[in-house]
Amino acid sequence: MKDNQFETRIQYLKYQVLKEVAKEAFEGNLVENVLDIPQKILPGKKPTMRCCIYKERAILQERVKLAMGGHRSNPNIIEVIKIACDECPMGGYEVTNSCRGCLVQGCKNACPKDAISFDDNHQAHIDKNKCVNCGACAKACQYSAIANRKRPCENVCPVKAIRPNEEQAAHIDHDKCISCGACMNQCPFGAIMDKSFILDAIDYIMKSENNTNFKVYALIAPAIVDSFREAGLGKVVAGLKKLGFYDVIEVAKGADMVAYAEAKELDEKGFLLSSCCPAFVSFVEKNFPDMKEHISHNLSPMGTIAKKLKEEDEDCKLVFIGPCTAKKAEVMKDSVRSYVDVAITFEELRALFDSRDINIDELAEEELSQASYFGRVFARSGGLTEAMAQGLKEINSSLELKPETCSGIDMCRVALLKKSKNMSQSNFIEGMVCTGGCIGGAAAIHKIGIKKDNVDNYAKTTTYASITESLQE
């Protein structure tokens, strides 16, 4: 694939690293050639973005480490490449040129740490060694001359898990982080990246090629129809089998199973929080612990279909492929790890295809085992709510569904706050941390121009008229 097929240069660099790591792994040369990958990607002698070519290659080497699994001692799925995190301003409160040097000096009077002084021209200055970023000075300034210069990653983090460390590089607090990947997509210098487990997937594929009894299944999230919208799902399925997977399973079938079971659970309990989005589940657990008991006891669609497959063949290996970085964290949970062997992303799948020179556009389409419309629309915001309404109908429940459909973390927070304070009549909260649902995932290929219609149109191609009919297969 060419540079112009990627929406940002950072996305392209990430792809190049993943592709080269995968290529060397498939050829059995990764250990010998791992240090040569940065120079292969940037063979020139002139820097293209940083101060020198040597720094650029050093940063790429850190990307290679993350493509190989990252630092195992770091529990976070999302990691900061510290050597790359040095271009943003220190951040915090700064005096702008709007300062008029007024006589009131309200900023100085309001500062609890005596961090503000004035020069000979009466312009205010903030001593960063004293400042605690309380914001009192900004509130006191009548000219709004003091601005809070937050870094993009810190500004976008929905759970305030990012702060500068002692070296002023970004630091992620694992106790707060929900692995949503929002920071990763907002860093203008690509200094934040998710760990990749493609080497585990490659290892399973290569073992299956040498052992016909060793089956490796690809579990694809329904959001794939948007990320691979140009090629079409049939060609992706063909590409996955050419890549070495024994078969391809639609996770939407697991969504059908979840919708049916969760409808029964809601009918029994009267109030429920969805369990499909791992970032939402983590957000509830870390920020609304009193509501944790209301999270559905059902596994996510990924976990549900994987459990079913493992019950049928306990020796098979299951590789989930989706748009979500938080799925990598979900796979590590005790309740899921025995079912799903590894999770990779659509970005990583594209690199895997190209590492083996598989042009999916040239392949004949292959069919995929079908799920219902309701299972497939789990990929976008509101789809789970539609499925729950259908599920209640199919189990003949008399419960009136009063849903709260949340697209994005802000809507999730508001819905949870209202419910926790008895200010909401809702009995089901569909929580999707990514705006738009899974199709807006941090590791989706298309970050611009997400199309809900791509999911709906694909969902309508099913031959199943109901969830029950899908589950009877």
C-alpha positions in Angstrom: 0.0 0.0 0.0 1.1 3.5 -0.7 1.5 6.5 1.5 -1.5 8.3 0.0 -3.8 5.5 1.0 -3.4 6.5 4.7 -5.1 9.4 6.4 -2.1 10.6 8.4 1.6 10.1 8.2 1.6 8.6 11.7 -0.8 5.9 10.6 1.5 5.2 7.7 4.6 4.9 9.8 2.8 2.6 12.2 1.7 0.4 9.3 5.2 0.3 7.9 6.6 -0.9 11.2 3.9 -3.5 11.7 4.3 -4.8 8.1 8.1 -5.1 8.4 7.9 -6.9 11.8 5.3 -9.3 10.4 7.3 -9.9 7.2 10.5 -10.8 9.1 8.5 -13.0 11.5 6.8 -15.0 8.7 10.3 -15.5 7.1 11.8 -16.5 10.4 14.4 -13.7 10.3 13.0 -11.3 13.0 15.6 -11.9 15.6 18.5 -11.4 13.2 17.0 -8.4 11.4 15.1 -6.5 14.1 17.6 -3.7 14.4 17.6 -3.1 10.7 13.9 -2.3 10.4 14.2 1.4 11.2 16.8 2.0 8.5 14.8 0.0 6.0 11.8 2.3 6.6 13.9 5.5 6.6 16.9 4.7 4.3 17.8 8.3 3.6 20.3 10.5 5.5 18.2 13.5 5.9 15.5 13.8 8.6 11.9 14.1 7.5 10.3 15.3 10.7 12.7 15.3 13.7 16.0 17.1 14.3 18.1 14.3 12.8 17.7 10.9 11.1 19.3 9.1 14.1 16.5 10.3 16.4 13.9 9.3 13.8 15.3 5.8 13.6 15.6 5.6 17.4 11.9 6.4 17.7 11.1 3.8 15.0 13.0 1.3 17.0 10.7 2.0 20.0 7.8 1.5 17.6 9.3 -1.9 16.6 9.4 -2.9 20.3 5.7 -2.0 20.7 4.9 -4.0 17.5 6.6 -6.9 19.1 4.5 -6.7 22.3 5.9 -3.8 24.1 7.3 -3.7 27.6 5.8 -6.7 29.4 6.4 -5.1 32.8 4.0 -2.3 31.8 0.4 -3.4 32.3 -1.0 -0.7 29.9 -2.1 -1.6 26.4 -1.3 2.0 25.5 2.3 3.1 25.9 4.1 6.4 25.6 7.3 6.5 23.4 9.2 8.8 25.7 11.9 9.7 23.2 9.2 10.9 20.8 7.3 12.9 23.5 9.4 16.1 23.5 7.9 18.4 21.0 4.8 19.6 22.8 5.0 22.7 25.1 5.3 21.9 28.8 1.7 22.8 29.2 -0.2 24.2 32.1 -1.1 27.8 32.6 0.8 30.5 30.6 0.5 34.2 30.3 -0.4 35.3 26.7 0.4 38.5 25.0 -3.1 39.7 26.0 -1.6 40.7 29.4 -2.0 44.5 29.8 0.2 44.8 32.9 -2.8 46.2 34.9 -2.6 47.8 38.3 -5.0 45.4 39.9 -2.7 42.4 39.5 -5.6 40.1 40.3 -3.6 37.1 39.1 -0.9 37.6 41.6 -3.3 38.2 44.4 -5.2 35.0 43.6 -2.2 32.7 43.3 -1.9 30.5 46.4 1.8 29.6 45.7 3.2 33.1 44.9 4.1 31.8 41.5 3.4 35.1 39.6 5.9 37.9 39.2 6.1 41.0 36.9 8.9 42.3 34.7 9.9 45.9 34.1 7.1 46.3 31.6 4.6 45.1 34.1 4.0 41.9 32.2 3.0 38.9 34.3 5.1 35.7 34.3 4.4 32.3 35.9 7.1 30.3 37.7 6.5 26.7 36.6 8.5 25.4 39.5 5.9 26.9 41.9 2.8 26.7 39.8 0.4 23.9 40.8 -2.0 24.5 37.9 -4.9 25.3 40.1 -6.2 27.9 37.6 -6.9 30.6 40.2 -4.9 33.2 38.3 -6.8 32.5 35.0 -10.1 33.0 36.8 -9.0 36.3 38.3 -7.6 37.8 35.1 -10.1 40.3 33.8 -8.5 40.2 30.3 -8.6 36.4 30.0 -4.8 36.7 29.4 -3.9 33.4 31.1 -4.5 30.3 29.1 -4.3 26.6 30.1 -2.1 25.0 27.5 -3.0 21.3 27.7 -1.3 18.9 25.5 -3.5 17.2 22.9 -3.2 13.8 24.6 -4.0 15.2 28.0 -6.9 17.3 26.6 -8.6 14.4 24.9 -8.2 11.7 27.6 -11.8 11.1 28.8 -10.7 9.9 32.3 -7.8 12.3 33.0 -5.3 9.4 33.0 -2.5 11.4 31.3 -0.2 13.8 33.1 3.4 15.0 32.5 6.1 13.1 34.4 9.2 14.5 36.0 10.9 14.7 32.6 7.8 16.4 31.2 6.9 13.5 29.0 3.4 12.1 29.0 2.7 9.5 31.6 -0.3 7.2 31.6 -1.9 6.3 35.0 -2.9 2.6 34.6 -5.3 2.9 37.6 -7.3 5.4 35.6 -6.7 4.4 32.0 -9.5 2.4 30.2 -7.4 1.6 27.1 -9.7 3.4 24.7 -6.8 4.8 22.6 -8.2 8.3 22.3 -4.8 9.8 23.2 -3.1 7.6 20.6 -5.1 9.2 17.8 -4.7 12.8 19.1 -0.9 12.9 19.6 0.4 15.0 16.6 3.9 13.3 16.8 2.8 9.7 17.2 4.4 9.4 20.6 1.6 7.2 21.9 0.9 3.7 20.5 -0.9 0.5 21.4 1.0 -2.7 22.0 0.7 -5.2 19.2 0.3 -9.0 19.6 0.6 -9.8 15.9 3.6 -12.0 16.7 1.3 -14.3 18.7 -1.1 -14.4 15.8 1.7 -15.2 13.3 3.0 -17.9 15.6 -0.4 -19.6 15.6 -0.7 -19.3 11.8 2.7 -20.8 11.2 2.1 -23.7 13.5 -1.2 -24.4 11.7 0.7 -24.5 8.4 2.8 -27.3 9.7 0.0 -29.2 11.5 -3.2 -29.8 9.7 -4.9 -30.7 13.0 -4.1 -27.2 14.5 -6.9 -24.9 13.6 -6.7 -21.1 13.9 -10.0 -19.1 13.5 -10.3 -15.4 12.8 -13.1 -13.8 14.8 -14.0 -10.6 12.9 -15.9 -7.7 14.4 -18.9 -6.5 12.3 -17.3 -3.0 12.2 -14.9 -4.5 9.6 -17.3 -3.6 6.8 -16.5 0.1 7.4 -12.7 -0.3 7.8 -12.4 -2.4 4.7 -15.2 -0.6 2.8 -13.2 -0.4 -0.5 -12.5 -4.1 -0.8 -15.7 -5.6 0.6 -16.1 -8.2 3.3 -16.1 -11.2 0.9 -12.6 -10.3 -0.2 -11.4 -9.8 3.4 -12.7 -13.3 4.2 -10.8 -14.7 1.2 -7.7 -12.8 2.3 -7.8 -14.2 5.9 -8.0 -17.8 4.6 -5.1 -17.1 2.3 -3.2 -15.6 5.2 -3.5 -19.0 6.9 -6.7 -19.0 9.0 -8.7 -22.2 8.9 -12.0 -20.4 9.0 -13.5 -16.9 9.6 -16.2 -16.4 12.2 -18.5 -13.4 12.4 -18.5 -12.0 15.9 -22.0 -10.7 15.1 -23.2 -14.3 15.7 -21.9 -13.8 19.3 -23.8 -10.5 19.4 -27.0 -12.5 18.6 -26.2 -14.8 21.5 -25.5 -11.8 23.8 -28.7 -9.9 22.7 -30.9 -12.9 23.5 -29.2 -13.7 26.9 -29.0 -10.1 27.9 -32.7 -9.5 27.2 -33.5 -12.4 29.6 -31.1 -10.8 32.2 -32.7 -7.4 31.8 -36.2 -9.0 32.1 -35.1 -10.6 35.3 -33.2 -7.8 37.0 -35.1 -4.7 35.7 -32.0 -2.6 35.1 -28.8 -3.3 33.3 -25.6 -1.8 32.0 -24.2 -3.3 28.7 -21.1 -5.4 28.8 -20.1 -5.3 25.1 -17.7 -2.3 25.2 -14.6 -3.2 27.4 -13.7 0.5 27.7 -17.1 1.3 29.0 -17.0 -1.7 31.5 -13.6 -0.4 32.7 -14.9 3.1 33.0 -17.8 1.9 35.2 -15.5 -0.2 37.4 -13.0 2.6 37.9 -15.3 5.6 38.1 -18.7 4.3 39.3 -17.9 1.3 41.5 -21.3 1.3 43.1 -22.9 0.6 39.7 -20.5 -2.3 38.9 -23.1 -4.8 40.1 -25.4 -3.7 37.3 -23.1 -4.6 34.5 -24.4 -7.5 32.5 -23.0 -10.8 33.6 -22.8 -11.9 30.0 -19.4 -11.9 28.2 -19.0 -9.5 25.2 -19.9 -10.9 21.8 -16.2 -11.7 21.3 -16.0 -13.7 24.5 -19.4 -15.3 23.9 -18.7 -16.7 20.5 -15.1 -17.7 21.5 -16.4 -19.7 24.5 -18.8 -21.5 22.2 -16.0 -22.4 19.8 -13.7 -23.5 22.5 -16.4 -25.8 23.9 -16.6 -27.4 20.4 -12.8 -27.6 19.9 -10.7 -26.9 23.0 -7.4 -27.1 21.1 -8.3 -24.4 18.5 -6.7 -21.0 18.6 -8.9 -17.9 18.3 -7.7 -14.5 17.0 -10.1 -11.6 17.4 -9.8 -8.8 14.8 -11.5 -5.5 15.5 -11.2 -1.7 15.7 -10.7 -1.6 19.4 -7.5 -1.2 21.5 -9.5 -2.0 24.7 -10.2 -5.5 23.4 -6.5 -6.3 23.9 -7.0 -5.5 27.6 -10.2 -7.5 27.7 -8.4 -10.6 26.4 -6.1 -10.4 29.5 -9.1 -10.6 31.9 -9.5 -13.9 33.9 -13.0 -14.2 32.6 -11.9 -14.1 28.9 -8.3 -15.3 28.6 -9.2 -19.0 28.5 -11.4 -18.4 25.4 -9.7 -15.7 23.2 -6.0 -16.4 22.5 -5.1 -13.0 21.1 -6.7 -9.8 19.9 -5.3 -7.7 17.0 -6.8 -4.7 15.2 -7.9 -3.8 11.6 -4.7 -1.7 11.3 -2.6 -4.7 12.1 -4.6 -6.9 9.8 -3.9 -4.6 6.9 -0.2 -4.9 7.7 -0.4 -8.7 7.9 -2.0 -8.9 4.5 0.8 -6.8 2.9 3.6 -8.6 4.8 2.6 -11.7 2.7 1.9 -9.7 -0.4 -1.8 -10.6 -0.3 -3.8 -8.1 -2.4 -7.3 -8.7 -1.3 -8.7 -6.6 -4.1 -7.6 -9.3 -6.6 -9.2 -12.2 -4.6 -12.5 -13.9 -5.4 -15.1 -13.2 -2.7 -15.9 -15.9 -0.2 -19.0 -16.2 1.9 -19.2 -15.7 5.7 -21.4 -17.6 8.1 -24.3 -15.3 8.8 -25.7 -13.5 11.8 -28.9 -11.6 12.1 -29.4 -7.9 11.3 -29.5 -7.2 15.1 -26.2 -8.8 15.8 -24.4 -7.0 13.0 -25.6 -3.5 14.0 -23.8 -3.9 17.3 -21.0 -2.2 15.4 -22.6 1.2 15.6 -24.1 3.3 18.3 -27.7 2.4 19.0 -27.4 -1.1 17.5 -27.3 -2.9 20.8 -30.4 -1.0 22.0 -32.2 -2.2 18.8 -31.1 -5.7 19.5 -32.3 -5.6 23.1 -35.7 -4.4 22.0 -35.9 -7.3 19.6 -34.6 -9.7 22.2 -37.3 -8.7 24.7 -39.9 -9.1 22.0 -38.6 -12.6 21.1 -38.6 -13.9 24.7 -42.1 -12.5 25.1 -41.2 -10.1 27.9 -43.7 -7.6 29.1 -40.9 -5.3 30.3 -41.0 -1.8 28.6 -37.5 -1.0 27.4 -36.4 2.5 28.5 -32.9 2.8 27.0 -30.2 5.4 27.3 -28.0 5.1 24.2 -24.6 6.6 24.9 -22.2 7.5 22.1 -18.9 8.7 23.5 -17.6 8.9 27.1 -19.3 12.2 27.9 -22.7 10.8 27.2 -21.8 7.7 29.2 -20.7 9.8 32.2 -23.9 11.8 32.2 -26.1 8.8 31.9 -24.3 7.0 34.8 -24.4 10.1 37.0 -28.1 10.6 36.4 -28.9 7.0 37.2 -26.7 6.9 40.2 -28.6 9.9 41.7 -32.0 8.5 40.8 -32.5 11.2 38.2 -33.2 8.8 35.3 -36.0 6.4 34.5 -33.9 4.4 32.1 -33.6 0.6 32.7 -30.9 -0.1 30.2 -27.7 1.9 29.4 -25.9 1.1 26.2 -22.4 2.4 26.8 -20.0 2.9 23.8 -16.9 4.9 24.7 -15.9 5.6 21.1 -18.1 8.2 19.4 -20.3 6.4 16.8 -19.7 3.0 18.4 -17.2 0.4 17.4 -16.9 1.9 13.9 -15.3 4.9 15.6 -12.7 2.7 17.3 -9.2 3.9 17.9 -7.7 1.2 15.7 -10.2 1.5 12.8 -8.6 2.0 9.5 -10.8 5.0 8.6 -10.7 7.7 11.2 -12.3 10.2 8.8 -15.7 9.8 7.2 -17.0 7.0 9.3 -20.1 5.6 7.7 -23.0 4.2 9.8 -24.7 3.3 6.5 -22.0 0.8 5.7 -22.9 -1.2 8.8 -26.7 -0.9 8.2 -26.5 -1.9 4.6 -24.4 -4.9 5.4 -26.7 -5.9 8.2 -29.7 -5.9 5.8 -28.1 -8.5 3.6 -28.7 -11.3 6.2 -31.2 -14.0 5.5 -32.3 -14.3 9.1 -35.4 -12.5 10.1 -34.9 -12.7 13.8 -32.3 -13.3 16.5 -33.9 -16.7 17.3 -33.6 -17.8 13.7 -29.9 -17.0 13.7 -29.3 -18.9 16.9 -31.1 -22.0 15.6 -28.4 -22.6 13.0 
